[in-house]
Amino acid sequence: MYDFGMYFVADYQWNEQLLLEAGARYDHSYMNVFKFYRTSFWESRNYDQTFSEIVVEELENQILTNPQLNFNNGSATLGANYTFGEDYKLFFNYSIASRAPNSSELFSEGLHHSASRIELGDLSFNSEIAHKVALTFQRKNDLFSFNVNPYINTITDFIVNEPVDVQQTLRGNFQVWEYRQTNAQLLGVDIDASFAFAENCRLNSQFSLVKGYDRTLNQPLISIPPANISNEIVYQNSEFNNIRLSLQSAYNFKQNDYPDTNFEVFTPETQTWQMVDVSSTPEAYHLLNFNSSIDININQNSKLTVGFSITNLMNTSYRNYLNRLRYYADDLGRNFLFNLKINY
């Protein structure tokens, strides 16, 4: 695969308060691929009619192909930065971006071992094209700072990966996930805030919410993260070896907007059809995390940073909706991490 890209950015100071920004980018991707397809899969996708020219050799139950794909993608952005008062800024940005499908989305046709599922790509995919409008209202101050960032992103030919079946193999039964393209829309808001409530002490808060919709099927998108909120109390003293201690509370809500991708499978042992629930989302969960670090000067030019952290302090049992293995096991429990970093 060969990738070539070029871009330019420019800004213009209209006056003391208004800054205009613009940019453009062009990307070219070329793939020269040799891939074996199972004959049954090749014919079930009607590839024998639409891509007959890329066949190199037909074997007993496989077909060797040589797809040569070219993708030309253009992107552009236009933004404005308006400053008012001593602490406030308003940002506006409109961007159009395109992305070529990657190799997994195009050529997957088998077991994804790390995810314990069979994935199927599609050779006929086009590039995604996204139009995004974002607005940011910012206050930056030593005592109290915040960012409010709402956005809307409309994507044509959005590539989504979703469960469609269960397949029995010599290694056992595996879910089958298939890539497809659709028209999608993402709406969300990110909020950050920081408040210095005492000397060397701050409260940092974050909130994130995004909603994703499949406009072609008129249903929610799969694998959209649920709303989450975190609050962190931080003590940091630059005069005492830059010591930093923090305790974070992170709450993840239950995702209530998700598509119904459940399906029935036939069980030969019982000669019955059974519903496979792959849609239901995990319950909300709350985690506590501790983090600390301290700097030690080794000499005039070198510094050692010693860090110690504990994630999931209360050893909470939970499952993350975006974890591909959530069907089989809980997420990581209490975890201790000790690290050393030397700047020299």
C-alpha positions in Angstrom: 0.0 0.0 0.0 1.2 3.5 -0.9 -0.1 6.7 0.7 0.6 10.2 -0.5 -0.7 13.3 1.2 -0.2 17.1 1.0 -1.9 19.9 2.9 -1.7 23.6 3.6 -3.0 25.8 6.5 -3.3 29.5 6.7 -4.6 32.1 9.2 -5.4 35.8 8.9 -5.6 38.2 11.8 -8.7 40.2 10.8 -8.4 42.5 13.9 -7.3 42.2 17.5 -10.3 40.1 18.3 -10.9 38.0 15.2 -8.6 35.3 13.8 -9.6 33.4 10.6 -8.2 30.0 9.8 -8.4 27.8 6.7 -6.8 24.6 5.5 -7.0 21.9 2.8 -5.6 18.4 2.4 -5.4 15.9 -0.4 -4.7 12.2 0.2 -4.1 9.4 -2.4 -4.0 5.8 -1.4 -3.1 2.9 -3.7 -3.4 -0.8 -2.7 -2.0 -3.7 -4.7 -3.4 -6.8 -3.0 -3.2 -10.5 -3.5 -6.0 -12.3 -1.7 -7.6 -15.8 -1.6 -11.4 -15.8 -1.4 -13.5 -18.9 -0.6 -15.5 -19.6 -3.8 -18.7 -19.8 -1.9 -18.1 -16.4 -0.3 -17.0 -14.9 -3.7 -20.2 -16.0 -5.4 -22.5 -15.1 -2.5 -21.3 -11.5 -2.7 -21.8 -11.5 -6.5 -18.1 -10.7 -6.9 -17.9 -13.2 -9.8 -20.0 -10.7 -11.7 -18.7 -7.3 -10.5 -15.0 -8.1 -10.0 -14.4 -10.9 -12.5 -11.5 -8.9 -14.0 -9.3 -9.2 -10.9 -9.3 -13.0 -10.8 -5.8 -14.5 -11.1 -6.5 -18.2 -10.7 -9.4 -20.4 -9.7 -8.5 -23.4 -7.5 -10.6 -26.2 -6.2 -12.5 -24.2 -3.5 -10.7 -20.9 -3.6 -10.1 -18.0 -5.9 -6.9 -16.0 -6.0 -7.5 -12.3 -6.8 -5.4 -9.2 -7.3 -7.5 -6.1 -6.5 -5.7 -2.8 -7.3 -7.5 0.0 -5.6 -7.1 3.8 -5.8 -8.7 6.3 -3.5 -8.5 10.0 -3.8 -9.7 12.0 -0.8 -10.0 15.7 -0.3 -10.5 17.5 3.0 -11.0 21.2 3.9 -11.6 23.3 7.0 -12.7 26.8 7.7 -12.7 28.3 11.2 -12.9 31.5 13.2 -11.5 32.5 16.6 -13.1 35.4 18.3 -11.7 36.8 21.6 -13.7 39.0 23.9 -13.0 40.2 27.4 -9.8 39.1 29.1 -10.7 35.4 29.4 -13.3 34.5 26.8 -13.0 33.0 23.4 -15.5 31.7 20.8 -14.4 29.2 18.2 -16.3 28.1 15.1 -15.2 25.4 12.7 -16.7 23.8 9.6 -14.8 20.9 8.0 -15.3 18.4 5.3 -13.2 15.3 5.5 -13.0 12.0 3.6 -11.4 8.7 4.6 -10.5 5.7 2.5 -11.7 2.3 3.8 -8.8 0.4 5.5 -7.7 -3.2 4.7 -9.8 -4.8 7.4 -13.0 -3.1 6.2 -12.3 -4.2 2.6 -10.8 -7.7 2.8 -11.8 -9.3 6.2 -13.1 -12.8 5.6 -12.4 -15.0 8.7 -11.7 -15.3 12.4 -10.4 -12.2 14.2 -8.6 -14.1 16.9 -8.1 -11.3 19.4 -11.8 -10.4 19.3 -13.0 -14.0 19.1 -15.4 -13.3 16.2 -15.6 -13.8 12.5 -15.4 -10.5 10.5 -16.5 -9.9 6.9 -15.4 -7.0 4.8 -16.7 -5.7 1.5 -14.6 -5.1 -1.6 -17.0 -2.5 -3.0 -16.7 0.1 -0.3 -16.3 3.8 -1.1 -14.6 6.5 0.9 -16.4 8.0 3.8 -17.3 11.7 3.5 -18.0 13.7 6.6 -19.3 17.3 7.1 -18.8 18.6 10.7 -19.8 21.8 12.3 -18.4 22.6 15.8 -18.7 25.5 18.2 -16.6 26.1 21.3 -17.1 28.6 24.0 -14.0 28.9 26.3 -13.0 30.7 29.4 -9.4 30.4 30.5 -8.5 31.7 33.9 -6.2 30.6 36.7 -9.1 30.4 39.1 -11.9 28.9 36.9 -11.7 27.7 33.3 -14.1 25.8 31.1 -14.8 24.6 27.5 -18.2 23.9 26.1 -18.0 22.2 22.7 -21.2 21.1 20.9 -20.9 19.6 17.4 -22.8 17.8 14.6 -21.2 15.4 12.1 -23.0 14.1 9.1 -21.3 11.2 7.3 -22.0 9.7 3.9 -21.0 6.1 3.4 -20.1 5.7 7.1 -18.6 2.2 7.7 -20.2 0.3 10.6 -19.3 -3.1 11.9 -22.2 -5.1 13.4 -23.2 -8.7 14.4 -25.3 -10.6 11.9 -25.0 -14.3 12.7 -23.3 -17.1 14.6 -21.1 -19.6 12.7 -20.0 -23.0 13.8 -16.4 -24.0 13.0 -13.9 -26.7 14.0 -12.7 -24.3 16.7 -16.2 -23.7 18.1 -19.1 -21.3 17.6 -18.3 -17.6 16.9 -20.3 -14.5 16.3 -20.2 -13.1 12.8 -19.7 -9.4 12.4 -20.1 -7.7 9.0 -19.0 -4.3 7.8 -21.5 -2.3 5.8 -21.9 1.3 4.6 -24.7 3.7 5.6 -25.5 7.3 6.0 -25.0 8.4 9.6 -25.2 11.5 11.9 -23.4 12.1 15.1 -24.5 14.8 17.6 -22.6 15.5 20.8 -21.2 17.9 23.3 -18.0 17.9 25.4 -17.7 20.0 28.5 -14.5 20.5 30.5 -14.1 22.6 33.7 -11.3 23.3 36.2 -11.7 25.2 39.5 -8.8 26.1 41.9 -10.7 25.8 45.2 -7.5 26.1 47.4 -3.8 26.7 47.1 -2.2 23.9 44.9 -5.6 22.2 44.7 -8.0 21.9 41.7 -11.2 20.2 40.8 -11.2 19.0 37.2 -14.5 17.9 35.7 -15.4 16.4 32.3 -18.7 15.4 30.7 -19.1 13.8 27.3 -22.3 12.9 25.4 -22.7 11.7 21.8 -25.7 10.3 19.9 -25.3 8.4 16.7 -28.0 7.6 14.2 -28.2 5.4 11.1 -30.2 7.6 8.7 -30.6 4.9 6.1 -32.3 2.4 8.5 -33.6 5.1 10.8 -32.2 3.5 14.0 -29.4 4.2 16.5 -25.8 3.3 15.5 -24.1 0.5 17.2 -20.9 1.0 19.3 -21.6 4.6 20.3 -20.1 5.3 23.7 -22.6 6.2 26.5 -22.6 9.5 28.3 -19.8 9.7 30.9 -18.7 12.1 33.6 -15.6 12.4 35.6 -14.5 14.5 38.5 -10.9 14.7 39.7 -9.4 16.3 42.8 -5.7 17.2 42.2 -3.1 18.4 44.6 0.1 19.6 42.8 3.0 21.5 44.4 5.7 22.7 42.1 7.9 23.8 45.0 8.1 20.3 46.5 9.5 18.2 43.7 6.4 18.9 41.6 4.5 16.3 43.6 1.1 15.5 42.2 -1.7 13.5 43.9 -5.1 12.9 42.3 -8.3 11.0 43.0 -10.6 10.5 40.1 -14.3 9.5 40.1 -15.5 8.3 36.7 -19.1 7.4 36.0 -20.2 5.7 32.8 -24.0 5.7 32.1 -25.8 2.8 30.5 -26.2 3.1 26.8 -30.0 3.2 26.1 -29.8 4.0 22.4 -28.7 1.0 20.4 -30.0 -1.0 17.4 -31.7 -4.3 17.8 -29.2 -6.7 16.1 -30.4 -9.9 17.9 -31.0 -12.9 15.7 -32.1 -16.5 15.9 -29.8 -19.5 15.4 -30.7 -23.2 15.0 -29.3 -25.6 17.6 -28.9 -29.1 16.1 -28.6 -30.8 19.6 -32.0 -29.6 20.7 -33.5 -29.1 17.2 -34.8 -25.7 18.3 -34.3 -22.0 17.3 -32.8 -19.8 20.0 -32.5 -16.0 20.2 -28.9 -14.7 20.5 -28.8 -11.5 22.5 -25.9 -9.4 21.2 -27.6 -6.0 21.5 -28.3 -5.5 25.2 -25.8 -3.0 26.7 -24.0 -3.4 30.1 -25.2 -1.6 33.2 -23.8 1.8 34.3 -20.7 1.7 36.5 -18.6 3.9 38.7 -14.8 3.7 39.1 -12.3 5.3 41.4 -8.8 5.9 40.2 -5.7 7.1 42.1 -2.7 8.7 40.4 0.6 10.2 41.8 4.0 11.4 40.6 7.0 13.2 41.9 10.1 14.6 40.2 13.6 13.9 41.4 16.5 15.9 40.0 19.5 13.7 39.3 21.8 16.4 38.0 21.6 19.7 36.3 20.3 18.2 33.0 18.6 15.0 34.1 15.3 14.4 36.0 13.7 11.2 37.2 9.9 11.1 37.5 8.5 8.4 39.7 4.8 7.5 39.3 2.4 5.2 41.0 -1.3 4.7 40.1 -4.2 2.4 40.9 -7.0 2.0 38.5 -10.4 0.6 39.6 -9.5 1.3 43.2 -12.6 -0.4 44.6 -12.2 -3.5 42.4 -15.6 -2.9 40.8 -17.0 -5.6 38.5 -18.1 -3.9 35.3 -18.3 -4.4 31.5 -17.5 -1.6 29.0 -20.0 -1.4 26.1 -17.1 -0.7 23.6 -15.0 -3.7 24.8 -15.2 -6.4 22.1 -14.8 -9.1 24.8 -17.6 -7.9 27.1 -19.7 -10.9 26.1 -17.3 -13.2 27.8 -15.7 -11.6 30.8 -15.7 -8.5 33.1 -13.2 -5.7 32.5 -10.0 -5.3 34.4 -10.2 -5.2 38.1 -8.0 -3.3 40.5 -4.7 -2.7 38.8 -1.4 -1.3 40.2 1.0 0.6 37.9 4.5 1.8 38.9 6.6 3.7 36.3 9.9 5.5 36.1 10.7 8.1 33.5 14.1 9.7 33.0 14.6 13.0 31.0 18.2 13.5 30.1 
